[in-house]
Amino acid sequence: GSVLSFLQNIQGAPGELGQVLNVGYLLIAVGAVLVILGFLGCCGAIRESKCMLLLFFIIILLVFIAEVAGAIVLLVFKPLAENLIKQVGTEVVKSIRNDYGKNPDVTGLWNTTMTSLKCCGFNNYTDFTNSYFVNDTKSYPFQCCHRVPCIEITAFNSTVPGCFPALKKLVDDNAVIIIGVALGIAALEVTDTLSFCQSLCSHFKSKKISCAHFV
């Protein structure tokens, strides 16, 4: 999120970049809804409240739709996000060369990103060539090298990937897992709901309460 927020502030950055974060907000909202869902399901079953159980089934349906939508959005936005980030690549490199080592916010963000993703620059170490930081310190950021001193030849031999390729690889490696888990949970929720409905109907029938009256 911090990286995307930074990219959005780059001059000429597409406004659509912010929409990439919506998947995260969707998952947070689904988590909040599941808390309410558990309360309604338990209390509704104990009290045999038709209103609460009806809300339970409606929310289960909405959560199912949200999870399927989230999986679809991930599939659609993965290549779109890649293209959007590529579009601001030139401006990002300019920002690195002008502000890294000078602007504390930009420097801190890139240091955190490069350390966590084990990457260097946006494309690679050459993004720092002739930059303010290199001209001032006569060295490259330590994240760009496997050994010190981190000078140009050391950075070249270290072959540390750029942060954009590293981020793309991270997304590619995890997107299938995330989508699979989301769809798997959605399928389990539908199965559990059907089983729960069947159990309630059997319970109501034993009390001579019509299932049709319940729904």
Buried (B, 14 or more C-beta within 10 A) or exposed (E): EEBBEBBBEBEEBBEBBBBBEEBEEBBEEBEEBBEEBEEBBEEBBEEBBBEBBBBBBEBBEEBBEBBBBBBEBBEEBBEBBBEBBEBBBEBBBBBBBBBBBEBEEBBEBBBEBBEEBEBBBBBBBBBBBEBBBBEEEEBBBBBBBEEEEBBBEBBBEBEBBBBBBBBBEEBEEEBEEBBEEBBEBBEEBEEEBEEBBEEBBEEBEEEEBEBEEBE
